[in-house]
Amino acid sequence: MYSDFKGKAIEFVKVAVTEDEAGNYEKALQNYKAALEYFSTHLKYEKNPRSAEAIRAKFKEYLGRAEYLKTVIEGRQENPPAASANGAATAQRKKGPGGGSGDGNDNDKDRERLKGQLGGAIITEKPNVKWDDVAGLEGAKESLKEAVILPVKFPQFFTGKRKPWSGIL
């Protein structure tokens, strides 16, 4: 079911910035992660390239801040810089040689895994495939249009008791 992914992401970011400024880094990290999930979902449906690029830039800022807070929570850094009003760190994290508790390799693996998962969720270019390119299967195509495309394009049709499909077998 379509929802206001961008609006929810912004709400989570506002809460994350508030918690970050208050020093509640665990809560801030949770809210940054939730915001990143909503932003990545919104980017799948964003049609305006300028808007998508702006959201990607903010996504990268929030991801950087979330990664930094994770290192702070794990005790690798002392006294994190405060988040600015838009949620980005006022100072970038400095990487020193040998900094950390010796398990920086594990952190790099986790970071690469997270980047791979998030990178797979973001569509960078629109594929040039039309419904007419798929031969036959008219019933299946109509079912997919009903279940996936209509709720995204026309969310106002699916309010109240009228809800889109929850799945296709």
WOMOPE-V605160 format. One record per backbone hydrogen bond with DSSP energy under -1.0 kcal/mol. NH is the residue of the N-H (numbers start at 1). CO is the residue of the C=O. E is the energy in kcal/mol with one decimal. If there is no record, write none. Layout:
nh->(NH,NH)
co->(CO,CO)
e->(E,E)
This chain:
nh->(5,8,9,10,11,12,13,14,15,16,17,18,19,20,21,22,24,25,28,29,30,31,32,33,34,35,36,37,38,39,40,41,42,43,45,46,52,53,54,55,56,57,58,59,60,61,62,63,64,65,66,67,68,69,70,71,72,73,74,75,76,84,87,90,99,107,108,109,110,111,112,113,114,115,116,117,118,119,120,129,133,134,141,142,143,144,145,146,147,148,150,153,154,157,158,162)
co->(3,4,5,6,7,8,9,10,11,12,13,14,15,16,17,18,19,23,24,25,26,27,28,29,30,31,32,33,34,35,36,37,38,39,42,42,48,49,50,51,52,53,54,55,56,57,58,59,60,61,62,63,64,65,66,67,68,69,70,72,71,88,84,82,96,103,104,105,106,107,108,109,110,111,112,113,114,115,116,127,130,131,137,138,139,140,141,142,143,144,145,149,150,154,155,159)
e->(-1.9,-2.4,-2.4,-2.3,-2.1,-2.3,-2.3,-2.5,-2.1,-2.6,-2.9,-2.1,-2.7,-2.7,-2.7,-1.6,-2.4,-1.5,-2.3,-2.6,-2.1,-2.4,-2.7,-2.4,-2.2,-2.5,-2.5,-2.0,-2.1,-2.9,-2.5,-2.0,-2.6,-2.4,-1.1,-1.0,-2.5,-2.2,-2.2,-2.5,-2.4,-2.1,-2.2,-2.8,-2.3,-1.9,-2.9,-2.5,-2.3,-2.3,-2.6,-2.6,-2.2,-2.8,-2.0,-1.8,-2.1,-2.8,-2.1,-1.5,-2.5,-3.0,-1.8,-1.5,-1.5,-1.5,-2.4,-2.0,-2.4,-2.7,-2.6,-2.3,-2.5,-2.7,-2.3,-2.2,-2.7,-2.8,-1.8,-1.1,-1.1,-1.1,-2.4,-2.5,-2.1,-2.4,-2.3,-2.4,-2.5,-2.8,-2.7,-2.7,-3.0,-1.6,-1.2,-1.4)
